[in-house]
Amino acid sequence: MERRYTKPNLPEKTCAACGRPFAWRKKWTRDWDQVKTCSDRCKADLRRKGKVVPE
């Protein structure tokens, strides 16, 4: 069964690249456990710097 989130109680994570908090988005429904960065830009920054994303 799929979890349902409402705006006041969306789960949050901290971005591995910039350190800012970011909230769950509907497009991440299936992949929320694997999401480590807040944006494609941060993901690219990690790749450029050669950092390994902590799991």
PyMOL Python script that loads the backbone (N, CA, C, O; Angstrom):
from pymol import cmd

cmd.read_pdbstr("""\
ATOM      1  N   MET A   1       0.836  -1.187   0.000  1.00  0.00           N
ATOM      2  CA  MET A   1       0.000   0.000   0.000  1.00  0.00           C
ATOM      3  C   MET A   1       0.878   1.246   0.000  1.00  0.00           C
ATOM      4  O   MET A   1       1.867   1.320   0.729  1.00  0.00           O
ATOM      5  N   GLU A   2       0.515   2.204  -0.806  1.00  0.00           N
ATOM      6  CA  GLU A   2       1.294   3.421  -0.964  1.00  0.00           C
ATOM      7  C   GLU A   2       1.028   4.398   0.168  1.00  0.00           C
ATOM      8  O   GLU A   2      -0.109   4.535   0.619  1.00  0.00           O
ATOM      9  N   ARG A   3       2.078   5.081   0.633  1.00  0.00           N
ATOM     10  CA  ARG A   3       1.911   6.113   1.657  1.00  0.00           C
ATOM     11  C   ARG A   3       1.283   7.340   1.031  1.00  0.00           C
ATOM     12  O   ARG A   3       1.553   7.660  -0.127  1.00  0.00           O
ATOM     13  N   ARG A   4       0.455   8.022   1.784  1.00  0.00           N
ATOM     14  CA  ARG A   4      -0.135   9.273   1.315  1.00  0.00           C
ATOM     15  C   ARG A   4       0.381  10.389   2.199  1.00  0.00           C
ATOM     16  O   ARG A   4       0.305  10.300   3.424  1.00  0.00           O
ATOM     17  N   TYR A   5       0.895  11.422   1.598  1.00  0.00           N
ATOM     18  CA  TYR A   5       1.429  12.557   2.334  1.00  0.00           C
ATOM     19  C   TYR A   5       0.555  13.778   2.103  1.00  0.00           C
ATOM     20  O   TYR A   5       0.027  13.976   1.009  1.00  0.00           O
ATOM     21  N   THR A   6       0.407  14.589   3.132  1.00  0.00           N
ATOM     22  CA  THR A   6      -0.278  15.863   3.003  1.00  0.00           C
ATOM     23  C   THR A   6       0.746  16.962   3.224  1.00  0.00           C
ATOM     24  O   THR A   6       1.780  16.731   3.851  1.00  0.00           O
ATOM     25  N   LYS A   7       0.473  18.134   2.723  1.00  0.00           N
ATOM     26  CA  LYS A   7       1.461  19.220   2.778  1.00  0.00           C
ATOM     27  C   LYS A   7       2.055  19.490   4.159  1.00  0.00           C
ATOM     28  O   LYS A   7       3.268  19.671   4.261  1.00  0.00           O
ATOM     29  N   PRO A   8       1.264  19.525   5.210  1.00  0.00           N
ATOM     30  CA  PRO A   8       1.851  19.848   6.520  1.00  0.00           C
ATOM     31  C   PRO A   8       2.826  18.797   7.053  1.00  0.00           C
ATOM     32  O   PRO A   8       3.638  19.113   7.923  1.00  0.00           O
ATOM     33  N   ASN A   9       2.771  17.572   6.564  1.00  0.00           N
ATOM     34  CA  ASN A   9       3.648  16.553   7.139  1.00  0.00           C
ATOM     35  C   ASN A   9       4.454  15.782   6.098  1.00  0.00           C
ATOM     36  O   ASN A   9       4.532  14.555   6.157  1.00  0.00           O
ATOM     37  N   LEU A  10       5.046  16.484   5.158  1.00  0.00           N
ATOM     38  CA  LEU A  10       5.906  15.840   4.172  1.00  0.00           C
ATOM     39  C   LEU A  10       7.241  15.477   4.816  1.00  0.00           C
ATOM     40  O   LEU A  10       7.781  16.266   5.591  1.00  0.00           O
ATOM     41  N   PRO A  11       7.781  14.301   4.510  1.00  0.00           N
ATOM     42  CA  PRO A  11       9.082  13.946   5.062  1.00  0.00           C
ATOM     43  C   PRO A  11      10.182  14.808   4.434  1.00  0.00           C
ATOM     44  O   PRO A  11      10.050  15.263   3.298  1.00  0.00           O
ATOM     45  N   GLU A  12      11.262  15.026   5.181  1.00  0.00           N
ATOM     46  CA  GLU A  12      12.380  15.837   4.695  1.00  0.00           C
ATOM     47  C   GLU A  12      13.677  15.068   4.800  1.00  0.00           C
ATOM     48  O   GLU A  12      13.813  14.147   5.606  1.00  0.00           O
ATOM     49  N   LYS A  13      14.637  15.466   3.963  1.00  0.00           N
ATOM     50  CA  LYS A  13      16.003  14.949   4.007  1.00  0.00           C
ATOM     51  C   LYS A  13      16.947  16.126   3.855  1.00  0.00           C
ATOM     52  O   LYS A  13      16.520  17.227   3.508  1.00  0.00           O
ATOM     53  N   THR A  14      18.221  15.901   4.110  1.00  0.00           N
ATOM     54  CA  THR A  14      19.244  16.913   3.906  1.00  0.00           C
ATOM     55  C   THR A  14      20.025  16.542   2.652  1.00  0.00           C
ATOM     56  O   THR A  14      20.438  15.394   2.488  1.00  0.00           O
ATOM     57  N   CYS A  15      20.223  17.504   1.781  1.00  0.00           N
ATOM     58  CA  CYS A  15      20.933  17.276   0.518  1.00  0.00           C
ATOM     59  C   CYS A  15      22.391  16.921   0.797  1.00  0.00           C
ATOM     60  O   CYS A  15      23.049  17.572   1.608  1.00  0.00           O
ATOM     61  N   ALA A  16      22.889  15.890   0.126  1.00  0.00           N
ATOM     62  CA  ALA A  16      24.266  15.438   0.305  1.00  0.00           C
ATOM     63  C   ALA A  16      25.272  16.414  -0.310  1.00  0.00           C
ATOM     64  O   ALA A  16      26.449  16.393   0.051  1.00  0.00           O
ATOM     65  N   ALA A  17      24.825  17.267  -1.232  1.00  0.00           N
ATOM     66  CA  ALA A  17      25.733  18.196  -1.905  1.00  0.00           C
ATOM     67  C   ALA A  17      25.766  19.562  -1.234  1.00  0.00           C
ATOM     68  O   ALA A  17      26.838  20.069  -0.905  1.00  0.00           O
ATOM     69  N   CYS A  18      24.590  20.160  -1.028  1.00  0.00           N
ATOM     70  CA  CYS A  18      24.548  21.533  -0.518  1.00  0.00           C
ATOM     71  C   CYS A  18      24.206  21.621   0.965  1.00  0.00           C
ATOM     72  O   CYS A  18      24.396  22.670   1.581  1.00  0.00           O
ATOM     73  N   GLY A  19      23.705  20.537   1.544  1.00  0.00           N
ATOM     74  CA  GLY A  19      23.387  20.522   2.965  1.00  0.00           C
ATOM     75  C   GLY A  19      22.066  21.159   3.349  1.00  0.00           C
ATOM     76  O   GLY A  19      21.752  21.265   4.534  1.00  0.00           O
ATOM     77  N   ARG A  20      21.291  21.583   2.364  1.00  0.00           N
ATOM     78  CA  ARG A  20      19.999  22.203   2.651  1.00  0.00           C
ATOM     79  C   ARG A  20      18.923  21.130   2.785  1.00  0.00           C
ATOM     80  O   ARG A  20      19.013  20.079   2.150  1.00  0.00           O
ATOM     81  N   PRO A  21      17.911  21.386   3.604  1.00  0.00           N
ATOM     82  CA  PRO A  21      16.807  20.425   3.710  1.00  0.00           C
ATOM     83  C   PRO A  21      15.905  20.515   2.477  1.00  0.00           C
ATOM     84  O   PRO A  21      15.707  21.592   1.915  1.00  0.00           O
ATOM     85  N   PHE A  22      15.367  19.373   2.070  1.00  0.00           N
ATOM     86  CA  PHE A  22      14.399  19.360   0.985  1.00  0.00           C
ATOM     87  C   PHE A  22      13.305  18.361   1.315  1.00  0.00           C
ATOM     88  O   PHE A  22      13.537  17.361   1.994  1.00  0.00           O
ATOM     89  N   ALA A  23      12.105  18.649   0.821  1.00  0.00           N
ATOM     90  CA  ALA A  23      10.928  17.844   1.158  1.00  0.00           C
ATOM     91  C   ALA A  23      10.597  16.862   0.038  1.00  0.00           C
ATOM     92  O   ALA A  23      11.019  17.021  -1.108  1.00  0.00           O
ATOM     93  N   TRP A  24       9.839  15.858   0.407  1.00  0.00           N
ATOM     94  CA  TRP A  24       9.350  14.843  -0.513  1.00  0.00           C
ATOM     95  C   TRP A  24       8.557  15.487  -1.637  1.00  0.00           C
ATOM     96  O   TRP A  24       7.814  16.446  -1.426  1.00  0.00           O
ATOM     97  N   ARG A  25       8.730  14.934  -2.853  1.00  0.00           N
ATOM     98  CA  ARG A  25       7.958  15.397  -4.005  1.00  0.00           C
ATOM     99  C   ARG A  25       7.284  14.192  -4.647  1.00  0.00           C
ATOM    100  O   ARG A  25       7.805  13.078  -4.593  1.00  0.00           O
ATOM    101  N   LYS A  26       6.143  14.415  -5.241  1.00  0.00           N
ATOM    102  CA  LYS A  26       5.357  13.309  -5.794  1.00  0.00           C
ATOM    103  C   LYS A  26       6.151  12.490  -6.803  1.00  0.00           C
ATOM    104  O   LYS A  26       5.992  11.270  -6.861  1.00  0.00           O
ATOM    105  N   LYS A  27       7.008  13.136  -7.604  1.00  0.00           N
ATOM    106  CA  LYS A  27       7.761  12.385  -8.605  1.00  0.00           C
ATOM    107  C   LYS A  27       8.781  11.433  -7.968  1.00  0.00           C
ATOM    108  O   LYS A  27       9.309  10.553  -8.648  1.00  0.00           O
ATOM    109  N   TRP A  28       9.062  11.599  -6.668  1.00  0.00           N
ATOM    110  CA  TRP A  28       9.994  10.716  -5.958  1.00  0.00           C
ATOM    111  C   TRP A  28       9.271   9.609  -5.192  1.00  0.00           C
ATOM    112  O   TRP A  28       9.875   8.948  -4.348  1.00  0.00           O
ATOM    113  N   THR A  29       7.990   9.402  -5.478  1.00  0.00           N
ATOM    114  CA  THR A  29       7.183   8.433  -4.728  1.00  0.00           C
ATOM    115  C   THR A  29       7.856   7.070  -4.651  1.00  0.00           C
ATOM    116  O   THR A  29       7.988   6.509  -3.563  1.00  0.00           O
ATOM    117  N   ARG A  30       8.276   6.538  -5.770  1.00  0.00           N
ATOM    118  CA  ARG A  30       8.872   5.192  -5.798  1.00  0.00           C
ATOM    119  C   ARG A  30      10.327   5.166  -5.352  1.00  0.00           C
ATOM    120  O   ARG A  30      10.814   4.132  -4.895  1.00  0.00           O
ATOM    121  N   ASP A  31      11.031   6.297  -5.480  1.00  0.00           N
ATOM    122  CA  ASP A  31      12.478   6.328  -5.254  1.00  0.00           C
ATOM    123  C   ASP A  31      12.918   7.100  -4.021  1.00  0.00           C
ATOM    124  O   ASP A  31      14.109   7.379  -3.884  1.00  0.00           O
ATOM    125  N   TRP A  32      12.013   7.458  -3.118  1.00  0.00           N
ATOM    126  CA  TRP A  32      12.361   8.332  -1.990  1.00  0.00           C
ATOM    127  C   TRP A  32      13.547   7.808  -1.187  1.00  0.00           C
ATOM    128  O   TRP A  32      14.374   8.597  -0.731  1.00  0.00           O
ATOM    129  N   ASP A  33      13.645   6.512  -1.008  1.00  0.00           N
ATOM    130  CA  ASP A  33      14.760   5.954  -0.229  1.00  0.00           C
ATOM    131  C   ASP A  33      16.104   6.142  -0.927  1.00  0.00           C
ATOM    132  O   ASP A  33      17.135   6.191  -0.257  1.00  0.00           O
ATOM    133  N   GLN A  34      16.118   6.248  -2.253  1.00  0.00           N
ATOM    134  CA  GLN A  34      17.365   6.409  -2.999  1.00  0.00           C
ATOM    135  C   GLN A  34      17.728   7.873  -3.274  1.00  0.00           C
ATOM    136  O   GLN A  34      18.855   8.159  -3.678  1.00  0.00           O
ATOM    137  N   VAL A  35      16.798   8.794  -3.063  1.00  0.00           N
ATOM    138  CA  VAL A  35      17.052  10.213  -3.348  1.00  0.00           C
ATOM    139  C   VAL A  35      18.047  10.757  -2.320  1.00  0.00           C
ATOM    140  O   VAL A  35      17.811  10.666  -1.115  1.00  0.00           O
ATOM    141  N   LYS A  36      19.160  11.321  -2.799  1.00  0.00           N
ATOM    142  CA  LYS A  36      20.207  11.851  -1.918  1.00  0.00           C
ATOM    143  C   LYS A  36      20.437  13.353  -2.098  1.00  0.00           C
ATOM    144  O   LYS A  36      20.971  14.014  -1.207  1.00  0.00           O
ATOM    145  N   THR A  37      20.030  13.892  -3.262  1.00  0.00           N
ATOM    146  CA  THR A  37      20.266  15.308  -3.541  1.00  0.00           C
ATOM    147  C   THR A  37      18.945  16.007  -3.849  1.00  0.00           C
ATOM    148  O   THR A  37      17.969  15.368  -4.242  1.00  0.00           O
ATOM    149  N   CYS A  38      18.929  17.322  -3.667  1.00  0.00           N
ATOM    150  CA  CYS A  38      17.696  18.084  -3.838  1.00  0.00           C
ATOM    151  C   CYS A  38      17.406  18.442  -5.292  1.00  0.00           C
ATOM    152  O   CYS A  38      16.270  18.779  -5.628  1.00  0.00           O
ATOM    153  N   SER A  39      18.414  18.374  -6.157  1.00  0.00           N
ATOM    154  CA  SER A  39      18.199  18.776  -7.546  1.00  0.00           C
ATOM    155  C   SER A  39      19.207  18.101  -8.466  1.00  0.00           C
ATOM    156  O   SER A  39      20.177  17.489  -8.017  1.00  0.00           O
ATOM    157  N   ASP A  40      18.955  18.226  -9.758  1.00  0.00           N
ATOM    158  CA  ASP A  40      19.906  17.696 -10.747  1.00  0.00           C
ATOM    159  C   ASP A  40      21.225  18.460 -10.671  1.00  0.00           C
ATOM    160  O   ASP A  40      22.291  17.886 -10.896  1.00  0.00           O
ATOM    161  N   ARG A  41      21.155  19.733 -10.360  1.00  0.00           N
ATOM    162  CA  ARG A  41      22.370  20.542 -10.248  1.00  0.00           C
ATOM    163  C   ARG A  41      23.269  20.025  -9.118  1.00  0.00           C
ATOM    164  O   ARG A  41      24.481  19.900  -9.293  1.00  0.00           O
ATOM    165  N   CYS A  42      22.676  19.731  -7.976  1.00  0.00           N
ATOM    166  CA  CYS A  42      23.458  19.195  -6.854  1.00  0.00           C
ATOM    167  C   CYS A  42      24.019  17.814  -7.192  1.00  0.00           C
ATOM    168  O   CYS A  42      25.148  17.494  -6.822  1.00  0.00           O
ATOM    169  N   LYS A  43      23.239  17.007  -7.886  1.00  0.00           N
ATOM    170  CA  LYS A  43      23.706  15.685  -8.290  1.00  0.00           C
ATOM    171  C   LYS A  43      24.923  15.822  -9.212  1.00  0.00           C
ATOM    172  O   LYS A  43      25.894  15.078  -9.076  1.00  0.00           O
ATOM    173  N   ALA A  44      24.866  16.772 -10.147  1.00  0.00           N
ATOM    174  CA  ALA A  44      25.981  17.007 -11.062  1.00  0.00           C
ATOM    175  C   ALA A  44      27.205  17.540 -10.309  1.00  0.00           C
ATOM    176  O   ALA A  44      28.337  17.173 -10.625  1.00  0.00           O
ATOM    177  N   ASP A  45      26.981  18.400  -9.318  1.00  0.00           N
ATOM    178  CA  ASP A  45      28.095  18.922  -8.519  1.00  0.00           C
ATOM    179  C   ASP A  45      28.821  17.797  -7.799  1.00  0.00           C
ATOM    180  O   ASP A  45      30.051  17.788  -7.739  1.00  0.00           O
ATOM    181  N   LEU A  46      28.067  16.848  -7.251  1.00  0.00           N
ATOM    182  CA  LEU A  46      28.694  15.708  -6.577  1.00  0.00           C
ATOM    183  C   LEU A  46      29.539  14.894  -7.550  1.00  0.00           C
ATOM    184  O   LEU A  46      30.652  14.478  -7.226  1.00  0.00           O
ATOM    185  N   ARG A  47      29.005  14.675  -8.734  1.00  0.00           N
ATOM    186  CA  ARG A  47      29.742  13.911  -9.745  1.00  0.00           C
ATOM    187  C   ARG A  47      31.016  14.630 -10.157  1.00  0.00           C
ATOM    188  O   ARG A  47      32.072  14.012 -10.292  1.00  0.00           O
ATOM    189  N   ARG A  48      30.911  15.952 -10.358  1.00  0.00           N
ATOM    190  CA  ARG A  48      32.081  16.729 -10.775  1.00  0.00           C
ATOM    191  C   ARG A  48      33.172  16.723  -9.712  1.00  0.00           C
ATOM    192  O   ARG A  48      34.359  16.644 -10.030  1.00  0.00           O
ATOM    193  N   LYS A  49      32.768  16.804  -8.465  1.00  0.00           N
ATOM    194  CA  LYS A  49      33.744  16.834  -7.370  1.00  0.00           C
ATOM    195  C   LYS A  49      34.286  15.452  -7.053  1.00  0.00           C
ATOM    196  O   LYS A  49      35.273  15.309  -6.331  1.00  0.00           O
ATOM    197  N   GLY A  50      33.631  14.433  -7.601  1.00  0.00           N
ATOM    198  CA  GLY A  50      34.101  13.065  -7.365  1.00  0.00           C
ATOM    199  C   GLY A  50      33.735  12.510  -6.010  1.00  0.00           C
ATOM    200  O   GLY A  50      34.309  11.515  -5.569  1.00  0.00           O
ATOM    201  N   LYS A  51      32.783  13.144  -5.343  1.00  0.00           N
ATOM    202  CA  LYS A  51      32.354  12.664  -4.038  1.00  0.00           C
ATOM    203  C   LYS A  51      31.424  11.474  -4.211  1.00  0.00           C
ATOM    204  O   LYS A  51      30.669  11.401  -5.180  1.00  0.00           O
ATOM    205  N   VAL A  52      31.481  10.569  -3.293  1.00  0.00           N
ATOM    206  CA  VAL A  52      30.570   9.436  -3.277  1.00  0.00           C
ATOM    207  C   VAL A  52      29.384   9.824  -2.418  1.00  0.00           C
ATOM    208  O   VAL A  52      29.563  10.329  -1.310  1.00  0.00           O
ATOM    209  N   VAL A  53      28.187   9.598  -2.906  1.00  0.00           N
ATOM    210  CA  VAL A  53      26.980   9.923  -2.160  1.00  0.00           C
ATOM    211  C   VAL A  53      26.808   8.899  -1.061  1.00  0.00           C
ATOM    212  O   VAL A  53      26.716   7.704  -1.343  1.00  0.00           O
ATOM    213  N   PRO A  54      26.762   9.351   0.226  1.00  0.00           N
ATOM    214  CA  PRO A  54      26.583   8.401   1.319  1.00  0.00           C
ATOM    215  C   PRO A  54      25.241   7.701   1.250  1.00  0.00           C
ATOM    216  O   PRO A  54      24.233   8.316   0.903  1.00  0.00           O
ATOM    217  N   GLU A  55      25.222   6.415   1.582  1.00  0.00           N
ATOM    218  CA  GLU A  55      23.973   5.664   1.512  1.00  0.00           C
ATOM    219  C   GLU A  55      23.399   5.431   2.838  1.00  0.00           C
ATOM    220  O   GLU A  55      22.342   4.809   2.953  1.00  0.00           O
TER     221      GLU A  55
END
""", "prot")
cmd.dss("prot")
cmd.show_as("cartoon", "prot")
cmd.util.cbc("prot")
cmd.orient("prot")
